[in-house]
Amino acid sequence: MTTTSSRFFDEVAKLMNSAAGAAQGVRREIDTLVKAQVERVLNELNVVQREEFDAVKEMASRAREDNERLQARLAEIERRVAGTGAMPESRSQSTTQPSAAPPPFPANESGSSGPSASGA
């Protein structure tokens, strides 16, 4: 009688192992289907991927820094022009013909002159 009950429990254990393996397989399959469905929905909604968002965020940050740098440079140039008492050319020649050569840029901090001195 012990052999019969032992064999019965062995068969039940095998059945449970098989059921557990099948359940894990079903779980993996459901995970795969849900993931595919979520990706499809996100693609249809035109949701931006994280990598693309981070790249655009970095570009915006650089553009903001460039804008601030250029605003500071413009303020410095305007301060220098106002300090010399001269009006900017666009205001002083509103009724006259423009000159053939543009006015020279003031020297920047490194001592060179021109718009490309700072690499811009």
DOTI-989761 format. One line per 2 residues: their letters; for each residue z, y, x of C-alpha. Coordinates in nm, 2 decimals. Layout:
! DOTI-989761
a	Z/Y/X; ...
***
This chain:
! DOTI-989761
mt	0.00/0.00/0.00; 0.06/0.24/0.29
tt	-0.30/0.19/0.41; -0.44/0.28/0.07
ss	-0.23/0.60/0.03; -0.29/0.69/0.39
rf	-0.67/0.65/0.34; -0.65/0.85/0.02
fd	-0.48/1.14/0.21; -0.73/1.12/0.49
ev	-1.01/1.16/0.24; -0.83/1.45/0.07
ak	-0.79/1.62/0.41; -1.16/1.57/0.49
lm	-1.25/1.71/0.15; -1.02/2.02/0.21
ns	-1.18/2.08/0.56; -1.52/2.06/0.41
aa	-1.43/2.30/0.13; -1.28/2.54/0.39
ga	-1.59/2.52/0.60; -1.81/2.58/0.29
aq	-1.59/2.88/0.19; -1.63/3.03/0.53
gv	-2.00/2.98/0.51; -2.01/3.15/0.17
rr	-1.80/3.43/0.30; -2.04/3.50/0.59
ei	-2.34/3.49/0.36; -2.17/3.73/0.12
dt	-2.08/3.96/0.41; -2.44/3.96/0.53
lv	-2.58/4.03/0.18; -2.33/4.31/0.12
ka	-2.41/4.47/0.45; -2.78/4.45/0.38
qv	-2.73/4.61/0.04; -2.52/4.89/0.17
er	-2.77/4.97/0.45; -3.05/4.97/0.19
vl	-2.86/5.21/-0.03; -2.77/5.44/0.26
ne	-3.14/5.45/0.37; -3.25/5.54/0.02
ln	-2.99/5.82/0.01; -3.12/5.95/0.34
vv	-2.78/5.94/0.49; -2.78/6.05/0.86
qr	-2.66/5.80/1.11; -2.37/5.89/1.33
ee	-2.57/5.91/1.65; -2.82/6.15/1.50
fd	-2.54/6.36/1.35; -2.37/6.38/1.69
av	-2.69/6.48/1.86; -2.76/6.76/1.61
ke	-2.40/6.88/1.64; -2.43/6.90/2.02
ma	-2.76/7.10/1.98; -2.59/7.34/1.74
sr	-2.30/7.38/1.97; -2.53/7.47/2.26
ar	-2.73/7.71/2.05; -2.41/7.88/1.94
ed	-2.30/7.91/2.31; -2.64/8.05/2.40
ne	-2.62/8.30/2.11; -2.28/8.42/2.22
rl	-2.39/8.45/2.58; -2.70/8.65/2.47
qa	-2.49/8.87/2.24; -2.26/8.95/2.53
rl	-2.55/9.02/2.76; -2.71/9.25/2.49
ae	-2.38/9.43/2.45; -2.35/9.49/2.82
ie	-2.71/9.62/2.84; -2.64/9.85/2.54
rr	-2.32/9.97/2.71; -2.51/10.05/3.03
va	-2.78/10.23/2.84; -2.52/10.43/2.65
gt	-2.34/10.51/2.97; -2.64/10.67/3.13
ga	-2.70/10.89/2.82; -3.05/10.76/2.78
mp	-3.17/10.63/2.45; -3.34/10.30/2.43
es	-3.72/10.32/2.47; -3.79/10.20/2.12
rs	-3.59/10.49/1.97; -3.69/10.77/2.21
qs	-4.07/10.70/2.18; -4.09/10.66/1.80
tt	-4.37/10.92/1.77; -4.53/10.88/2.11
qp	-4.75/10.62/2.26; -4.58/10.33/2.45
sa	-4.59/10.34/2.82; -4.81/10.10/3.01
ap	-4.52/9.93/3.19; -4.20/9.82/3.03
pp	-3.88/9.98/3.15; -3.70/9.78/3.43
fp	-3.40/9.57/3.34; -3.07/9.67/3.50
an	-2.94/9.44/3.78; -2.72/9.17/3.65
es	-2.39/9.05/3.82; -2.58/8.85/4.09
gs	-2.76/9.16/4.20; -3.11/9.06/4.09
sg	-3.30/9.22/3.82; -3.54/9.10/3.55
ps	-3.50/8.89/3.24; -3.54/8.56/3.42
as	-3.26/8.63/3.66; -3.00/8.43/3.46
ga	-3.24/8.14/3.39; -3.32/8.25/3.04
***
